[in-house]
Amino acid sequence: MIEKNKGKWIGLGIGSILVMFFMWGSVIWGLTKIDTQMVIDSFLHFDGSNEHIIIQDTRIPRSLIAAAVGASLAIAGAIMQGITNNPLASPSIFGVNAGASFFVVLGITAFGMTSLMSFTWLAFLGAALAVIIVYSLGTLGKDGLTPIKMTLAGAAIAALFSSLTQGMLTLNEQSLDQALFWLAGSVQGRDLDILVAVFPYILIGLVASLLIGKQINVLAMGEDLAKGLGQKTWLIKVLAALTIVLLAGGAVAVAGPIGFIGIIIPHVARWMVGIDYRWVIPYSGMLGAVLLLIADIGARYIIMPAEVPVGVMTAFIGVPFFIYIARRGINE
Amino acid sequence: MDAIRTNALTLGYGEEDIIEELDLVIPKGKITVFIGGNGSGKSTLLRSLARLLKPKDGSVVLDGADIARTPTKKIAQKLSILPQSPVAPEGLTVLELVKQGRYPYQSWLNQWSEKDEKAVQRAMEVTGVKDLSERKVDSLSGGQRQRAWIAMNLAQDTDIILLDEPTTYLDLTHQIDILDLLSDLNEEENRTIVMVLHDINLACRYADHIVAISNKNIYQQGDPDTIVTPELVANVFGLRCQIMNDPHSGTPMCIPFSRGRRKKDADHERKMDA
């Protein structure tokens, strides 16, 4: 097994090094010049200087959040594409991010919620609701679940939740600032506290995603075949849905809705390692982390000294790719 | 000896029943073919035998036990099914596909074993796809692809194999090729084969036992030589025809009546032109 997949293991090693390299880069590159020595000093003898504060309060949280959110969104997308056999499936296209966002904004505007924990639970709730609605709508009708129906249901739910969110914002202007900031979808200016609060759930999602790869391989051959082979397909789908909710909901709670990572990265991962989800999932995690770290670093340099929201960066990379996949056609 | 039996089986989607109170016995070690018109419920019945569709009422019994109460992996070790026109995920190789057939024998504790490897190699040999093992399933021709899927079923190593229209979308050469393969599996390895076929002439050639389905139940069943008559075809398919002996196999052959241009007319027209 190890002998046969040597290349893939090496790739996994190189990928991990790249993740660490860009996490490091995310700490030291930016408007404020920072070098390695300063980072070490900020831990060993913190002196309250501007640089040390930026390192501890801004750059390190940002780097950790970008890596965790990028990996989570990419893996959520990979699982969605695997179990629905739909190349366009991803947390943003299927309304999962929009559902999570709507519930968080609802919490902020209608109920004046401010605690990080309440954001997290609202995001999980919204993500779960979106998954359930999209899946149910996609399964309606005699021919059951089809990629086209599910994509349409996802697009409709994403649009619905987004407009509901807009509506909430116009009705409640006093809480607009807080909500808008969170909705912009960014890894910058977020507290480390929220990552710490959400990370246990994301971690459970990551571990679960690595364990269900083999089951997804079977389910990807189609529901009838999987059942014929003796798989409890409903159980696998419930586990997969829970994993998606933990990863996508967790990512949105921390960083707001960030699109395109969940759709692009699984394609790149499959291009690199083939169709086997035992490999696609860890590769998606690595590549998702790298892409969001790079997008976030890039966002600092484009209109320096100001910054572009990272969601705009991922959209720039994602849109052409999305069109490319859509033109290749939905697998029916 | 029966391989599968059903007791007062009722099937359907939503309100509508497709099969009502059906009692059926599938003989062991034989080739059984379901025939019937479009929408007659023959595929639905096959799917329910493989527990892909839950009965509304009644039961399906495999080895003396109700399949609804048998662990699904245990069933998968006794019975395999090839659904109609399955689609492999893009980029899957033949070997990867056939290996999935070993899923029922694996668990967290039992990973890939020598026995699994042997079953996979043997399945590819028997179906003649060994040379294609590294090819991508979506790059194969229709006939090769169907062989690869059957190899997956064989790797599952079950006594009973169910196939839903295994010859759909294949040209005549490959239809014969696939049916010959299934016939060999039945004769040489004594596997019970149950399939749905559209072509009544091919059904008559390959089936030991034909089950004709019409009006939500069995219209008639038995040896094709005795049951396939113009009357059966008229009642099951709503088609008028003449039944002759197939000059090659001696089995019944259905010659449908139609309005298509007959050779006699063509001769007549030619004379008129001259």
Interface residues (C-beta under 8 A of the other chain):
Chain A: M1 N85 K142 N217 V218 A220 M221 G222 D224 L225 K227 G228 L229 G230 Q231 K232 R270 G274 I275 D276 N331
Chain B: Y13 R47 A50 R51 L52 P71 T72 K73 K74 I75 A76 Q77 S80 I81 L82 P83 P86 V87 A88 P89 E90 G91 L92 E96 L97 Q100 G101 Y103 P104 W112 Q156
